[in-house]
Amino acid sequence: MSEDLSDHNPLEEAAADLSADLQEDHAEAQDSAVRAVQGGRVSMANSAAHSVNAQALDMTDSVAFFAQTKSLDMHDSATFIAISRDTTVHDGAVAILASGQVQAKELQTGLLVAGKVEGDVKTVLTPLTALAVGAGFGLVALFLRSLSRRKHRQ
């Protein structure tokens, strides 16, 4: 009886794909302001960017308006919108953050949508507060509408 033993390992294939992604273009922004940064791995230090699209983004004392990446690592930095699979923040702020996993040490965010969150995160708008704000706007709209109808009847 003969068995076909394959040397194919799906984990090795996945690791090779990730390594290839990270070894793509490496872009650096240091003490500068740029409109757009794109690359396999992007490092920003004391810089500002309008948009960043990367496999891995490392931000130190930097600001980005929009960041889309598989891995985001922020140190004393801020973004307005960040979309990432894995996010690590050390003293940062993100207005809108969507991430599969967030590890944070002092993260302040307006809206956080994440699969798993660990660490010190202060969020202004949670799903419950969003529901409450929406209900409040709805009630105010109904009240104003009923006042408007009463005035038109008189």
C-alpha positions in Angstrom: 0.0 0.0 0.0 1.4 3.3 -1.1 0.6 6.7 0.4 1.1 10.0 -1.4 2.8 12.3 1.1 2.7 15.8 -0.1 5.2 18.5 1.0 2.6 21.2 0.3 1.9 23.2 3.4 -0.8 26.0 3.1 0.8 27.9 6.0 4.1 28.2 4.2 2.3 29.4 1.1 0.4 32.1 3.1 3.6 33.2 4.8 5.3 33.5 1.4 2.4 35.6 0.1 2.6 37.9 3.1 6.4 38.2 2.8 6.0 39.1 -0.9 3.5 41.8 0.0 5.8 43.3 2.6 8.8 43.2 0.3 7.1 45.3 -2.3 8.0 48.9 -2.6 9.1 50.5 0.7 8.2 54.2 1.0 9.4 56.6 3.6 8.1 60.0 4.6 10.2 61.9 7.1 9.7 65.5 8.1 7.5 66.0 5.0 4.0 66.6 3.8 2.8 64.5 0.9 -0.5 64.1 -1.0 -0.5 60.3 -1.5 1.8 57.5 -0.3 1.6 54.0 -1.7 3.7 50.9 -1.2 4.1 47.5 0.3 5.6 49.0 3.5 5.2 52.7 4.4 7.0 54.4 7.2 6.0 58.0 8.3 7.9 60.0 10.9 7.0 63.6 11.7 5.0 63.7 8.5 1.6 64.4 7.0 -0.2 62.6 4.2 -3.6 63.0 2.6 -3.9 59.3 1.7 -1.9 56.2 2.4 -2.5 52.8 0.8 -0.1 50.1 2.0 0.3 46.6 3.1 2.0 47.8 6.4 2.0 51.4 7.7 4.1 52.6 10.6 3.3 56.1 11.8 5.4 58.0 14.4 4.4 61.6 15.3 2.5 61.8 12.0 -0.9 62.6 10.6 -2.9 61.1 7.7 -6.4 62.0 6.5 -7.1 58.5 5.0 -5.2 55.3 5.6 -6.0 51.8 4.1 -3.7 49.0 5.1 -3.5 45.4 6.3 -1.3 46.3 9.3 -1.4 49.8 11.0 1.1 50.7 13.7 0.6 54.2 15.2 2.8 56.0 17.8 1.7 59.5 18.9 -0.1 59.9 15.6 -3.6 60.6 14.2 -5.8 59.8 11.2 -9.2 60.9 10.2 -10.3 57.6 8.6 -8.4 54.3 9.0 -9.2 50.9 7.5 -7.0 48.1 8.6 -7.0 44.4 9.3 -4.7 44.7 12.3 -4.2 48.0 14.2 -1.8 48.8 17.0 -2.0 52.2 18.6 0.3 53.8 21.2 -1.2 57.2 22.2 -3.2 58.0 19.0 -6.4 59.4 17.7 -8.6 58.2 14.9 -11.9 59.8 14.0 -13.3 56.7 12.2 -11.6 53.3 12.6 -12.6 50.1 11.0 -10.3 47.1 11.8 -10.5 43.4 12.3 -8.3 43.6 15.5 -7.3 46.6 17.6 -4.6 46.6 20.3 -4.4 50.0 21.9 -2.6 51.9 24.6 -4.5 55.2 24.8 -6.6 55.4 21.6 -9.2 58.1 21.2 -11.8 57.5 18.5 -15.0 58.9 17.3 -16.4 55.8 15.7 -14.9 52.3 16.1 -16.0 49.3 14.2 -13.8 46.3 15.1 -14.0 42.5 15.5 -11.7 42.4 18.6 -10.5 45.2 20.8 -7.9 45.1 23.5 -6.5 47.9 25.6 -7.3 51.4 26.6 -9.8 52.8 24.0 -12.1 55.8 24.5 -14.9 55.9 21.9 -17.3 58.8 21.5 -19.9 56.9 19.4 -20.6 53.3 20.3 -23.4 51.3 18.7 -25.7 52.1 21.6 -25.0 55.8 21.6 -25.4 55.9 17.8 -28.9 54.3 18.3 -29.7 56.8 21.0 -28.6 59.8 18.8 -30.6 58.4 15.9 -33.7 58.0 18.0 -33.2 61.5 19.4 -33.0 63.0 15.9 -36.1 61.0 14.9 -38.1 62.2 17.9 -37.1 65.8 17.3 -38.0 65.5 13.6 -41.5 64.1 14.5 -42.0 66.8 17.1 -41.1 69.6 14.6 -43.3 68.0 12.0 -46.3 67.9 14.3 -45.7 71.6 15.3 -45.6 72.5 11.6 -48.9 70.7 10.9 -50.6 72.5 13.8 -49.5 75.9 12.5 -50.8 75.1 9.0 -54.2 74.0 10.4 -54.8 77.3 12.2 
